[in-house]
């Protein structure tokens, strides 16, 4: 059985961060804050991909997930309402 290594600890912390930011993305009523949490989640996922020795996937996730998608979502929020309306 493998011992718990520093790499495994870092991966566990990053994955915990991914789960926390995903939860906050769902729970926020402020759509801009939710979009920024989504960008943070994407950046943490790119760190996870890099730690799993997939740098090409990490670069693509950082560029597309945290960059382009966040910019498009923020632009859409700017054209509509910033706050989610209940009901």
C-alpha positions as CSV (number, residue, x, y, z in Angstrom):
1,X,0.0,0.0,0.0
2,X,1.3,3.4,-0.9
3,X,2.1,5.9,1.8
4,X,0.5,9.3,1.8
5,X,2.8,11.6,0.0
6,X,3.1,15.4,-0.3
7,X,1.8,15.2,-3.9
8,X,-1.3,13.4,-2.7
9,X,-1.9,16.0,0.0
10,X,-1.6,18.9,-2.5
11,X,-4.0,17.1,-4.8
12,X,-6.5,16.6,-2.0
13,X,-6.3,20.3,-1.1
14,X,-6.8,21.4,-4.7
15,X,-9.8,19.0,-5.1
16,X,-11.3,20.3,-1.9
17,X,-10.9,23.8,-3.3
18,X,-12.6,22.7,-6.5
19,X,-15.6,21.3,-4.5
20,X,-15.8,24.4,-2.4
21,X,-15.8,26.8,-5.4
22,X,-18.3,24.6,-7.2
23,X,-20.6,24.7,-4.2
24,X,-20.2,28.5,-3.9
25,X,-20.9,28.9,-7.7
26,X,-24.2,27.2,-7.2
27,X,-25.2,29.0,-4.0
28,X,-24.4,32.6,-4.8
29,X,-27.3,34.9,-5.9
30,X,-24.9,37.5,-7.3
31,X,-24.3,36.2,-10.8
32,X,-21.0,38.1,-11.1
33,X,-19.6,36.5,-8.0
34,X,-20.8,33.1,-9.2
35,X,-19.0,33.7,-12.5
36,X,-15.8,34.5,-10.6
37,X,-16.1,31.4,-8.5
38,X,-16.5,29.4,-11.7
39,X,-13.3,31.0,-13.0
40,X,-11.6,30.0,-9.7
41,X,-12.8,26.5,-10.0
42,X,-11.5,26.3,-13.5
43,X,-8.1,27.5,-12.4
44,X,-8.0,25.0,-9.7
45,X,-8.9,22.3,-12.1
46,X,-6.1,23.3,-14.4
47,X,-3.7,23.0,-11.4
48,X,-5.1,19.5,-10.8
49,X,-4.5,18.5,-14.4
50,X,-1.0,19.9,-14.3
51,X,-0.3,17.8,-11.1
52,X,-1.6,14.8,-13.0
53,X,1.1,15.4,-15.6
54,X,-1.3,16.6,-18.3
55,X,0.1,20.1,-19.1
56,X,-1.6,20.4,-22.4
57,X,-5.0,19.8,-20.8
58,X,-4.1,22.2,-18.0
59,X,-3.3,25.0,-20.5
60,X,-6.5,24.4,-22.4
61,X,-8.6,24.4,-19.3
62,X,-7.0,27.6,-18.0
63,X,-7.4,29.4,-21.4
64,X,-10.9,28.2,-22.3
65,X,-12.4,27.6,-18.9
66,X,-11.0,30.5,-16.9
67,X,-10.5,32.9,-19.8
68,X,-12.9,32.7,-22.6
69,X,-15.9,31.2,-20.9
70,X,-15.6,33.7,-17.9
71,X,-15.4,36.6,-20.3
72,X,-18.5,35.5,-22.3
73,X,-20.5,35.0,-19.0
74,X,-19.4,38.3,-17.6
75,X,-20.4,40.0,-20.9
76,X,-23.8,38.3,-20.7
77,X,-24.3,39.4,-17.1
78,X,-23.4,43.0,-18.1
79,X,-26.2,42.9,-20.7
80,X,-28.8,41.5,-18.3
81,X,-29.5,41.5,-14.6
82,X,-26.7,41.0,-12.1
83,X,-28.8,39.5,-9.4
84,X,-30.8,36.3,-9.6
85,X,-34.5,36.8,-9.1
86,X,-36.4,34.3,-7.0
87,X,-39.6,32.9,-8.3
